[in-house]
Amino acid sequence: MGHQLLAEFMGTALMILFGVGVHCDTVLNKTKYNGSGHLFAISTWGFGISVALFIFGNVCINPAMVLAQCMLGNIPWIRFIPYTLAELFGGTVGAIIVWVMYKDHFDASVGKIDPVTIRNIFSTSPGVRNLPRNFFSEFVATFVFITGILAIAATKETAGIDIGVGILVWAVGMGLGGTTGFAMNLARDMGPRIAHAILPIKNKADNDWQYGLLVPGIAPFFGAAAAALFMKSFWGM
């Protein structure tokens, strides 16, 4: 199990390296790609996740996916917590690495970019804050995402899965991500949120733990559980 835990850690860290990195590119002052926009960012998330899957193979890099796989009998329940912790730690370390890389750009942005915008480089936040509806949006996005991955995995070879998941991320982000930022993954949001909390970022905004724990923290697990139940009943998985 140690090798798999390391793969989950490194795969999640690499995913965050791409994802938080591209948000640094689009937001921070004096980067080469400042102002490139959400299409640029969402595309990088999709491609980055495909690269992580190419390198590390059969990894979840998402506690919600671990839950779905446990419910389907593909991963023993005893591994749920270790996998989740490895992914959470990977998300935190990946975000710290990005901060080190972009430290000069963070410094160049102090007092020029709103601290909440800086926090949102690391973690997600809603366009309109309505916690019940935000929860529902994240639930639906995760349900579609996990269902899509399980369906792709059931019909494609390994290389097809890697590319298919990247396209799926791109589609979900474009179609369903405008409300909450489509975290769909506790490790993706909470890991970088923890990094933001512990890093010496100047003029730091509040970390908004209420939103982080409720919406990207809990809702993906409900979406993943619903996806697993759907795949069991509809696909006979």
N, C-alpha and C positions, 0 to 999 in steps of 0.2 A: 504493500500500500504506500510505502514511502516514496517510490518513484512516481506514482500517480499524484500524490499530494504535491510533490515538487512541480510536476507538470501543470497542475491546477494553479499553483502559485505563480509560476513563470508565465503561463498563458494569460492569466488575468492581468498581470503586471504589463505584459506587452500590449494587450488590448487597451489598457488605460494610457500607456505611453502614446499610442496613436490618438486616442480619443481626447484626453485632456490636452495633449500636445496640439491638436488641431484647433481646439478652443483658444489656447494661448496664441496661436498664429492669427486667428481671426479677430481677437479682441485687443491684445496688448499693443502698446505703442512701439513703433520702430521695428516690428517684425516684417519679414518679406511679403507676407500674405495678409496683412492687416485689412480688415473689412471685406474679406472674401465671401462671407455670408454662409447661410445655413446649408445650401446645396453642397458647397465645398466641404463643410463640416460633416454632414450626414454621409456623404460619399466616402470620406476618410474613415469614419466609423465602420462602414460596411466592409471596405477593403481591408482595414486593419484587423477586423475579426476573422476574415478569411485567411489572412496571413498567419494569425495566431493558431488557427485550426490546422493549417498546412504544416506548421512547425511542430506543434505538440500533439496532433492527432486526436485521439478519442478523449477529449476533455470537455467538461461542462462549462467552465469559467463563469458560472452563474448558479448561485444557490437555488434559485427557482427551478432550474433544469435538474439539479441534483434531486430536489423533492419529486419532480415528475418521474425521474428514472427510478427512484426508490419505490414510488407508488406502482410503477409498472413492473417491478421486480428485477430491473436490470442492474441496480446498485443495492447492496445490502444496507439496511437502515442504520447499522452501526457506523457507516461511513458518512452519514449525512452531516454531522457536526464537524468532523475533521475536514471534510471537503469544503464546507462553508467557511471555516476559519482560515484555511489555506487561501481561498479565493479572496476573502476580506483583507487578509494581510497582503496579498498580491496587489489588490487595488490601492491600498495605502502606499506601498513601496513604489508602485508605478507612478503615482501622482507626485511623490517626493522627488523622484528622479526628474520628472518633467519640470518641477519648480527649480531644481538646480540648473537645468539646462537654460531656462528662461529667466533666471534671477535678474539679469540686467534689464530685461524688458519689464518685469514686475516693478523694478525700481523706477524705470522711466515712466511708469503709468501712475505712480502715487500722486494723488491730488488731481489727476486728470481724468481718471475713470472711476465711476461710482464703485464703492467697495462691494456692493451687492453684485454688480456685474463681475467683479473679480472673483467673488465666491462662486458665481455660477459657471466659471471656467472649470471648477472642480466638480460641482454637484448640480443636480437638476432643481428647477423651481417652476411653479405654474405660471402661465401667462396671466390667468385670472385666478386668484386664490379663492377656492371654494372646496374645502377639504373633502366633503362627500363626493362631489363630482370629479375632483382630481383623483380620488381613490378609484372611482369607477373607470375613469379614462385609463389609468395605469393597469387596472385589472383587465380591461378589454385588450389593450395593446399586448400585454404579456400572454393572454390567452391565444391571440392570433399568432404571436411569435413562437411560443412553445409548441403549439399545434403544428405550425408550419415546419419547424425543425424536425419534429417527430415524423411527419409525413415525408419530408425529404429524405431522412435517414432510412425510412422503410423502403424507399424506391430507388435510391441512388447508390453508386459506388462511393468510396471515400473521397476522391477528388471532387465528385459532383456535390457531395455534402458541403465541403469547404466553400465552394463557389456559391452554391445555392443558399447557404446561410447568409453570406455576405449580401446577396441580392435581396434576401428577405429583410435583413436589417435596413437596407436602403429603402425598400418599399414601406415598411412599417414606420420608419422615421419620417418619410415624406408624407404618408397618408394619415398617420395617427399620432405623430409626435408633437404637433403644434400646441397641445394643451399643457402637457407636463414635461416635455423634453424626453419622453420615452426611455426612462432608465431601465425598466423591466428586469432589474438585477440589483439586489442589495449590495453586492460587492462593487458594482460599477459606481453606485452613488455613495454608499456609506464609507467605502475605503477612501476615496478622494475627499469626502467631507471630513473625515478624521484627519487626513493630511492637512487640509486647510486649517483645522482647529489647532494643530500642534506646530505648524510651521511659523517662523518669525516674519509673517507678512505684515507690512506696515499698514496702519489705518484699516484694520481688519473688520469686516462686517460680522454680525451675529451669524452663527452656523445654522439657525433655524432647525433645531433638532426635532421639533414637533412635526414639521412637514416631512423631514427626512426619515424619521422612524415610521410614520404612518403610511405615507404614499409610496415612495420607492422602497421603503423597508418592508412593509407588510403586504401591500397589494399584489406584488409579483408572485408571492407564494399562493395566494388565492387564485390568481390567473393560471399558474402552473398546475395547481391541483385540479382546476376545472378542465384544463387541457388534457391531463392524464385520464380523467374520467371520460371525457369525450372520445379520446382515442381508444380506450378500452371498449366503449359501447358501440361506437360507429365503425371503427376499423377492426375491432376484435384484437387489438394489440395486447 
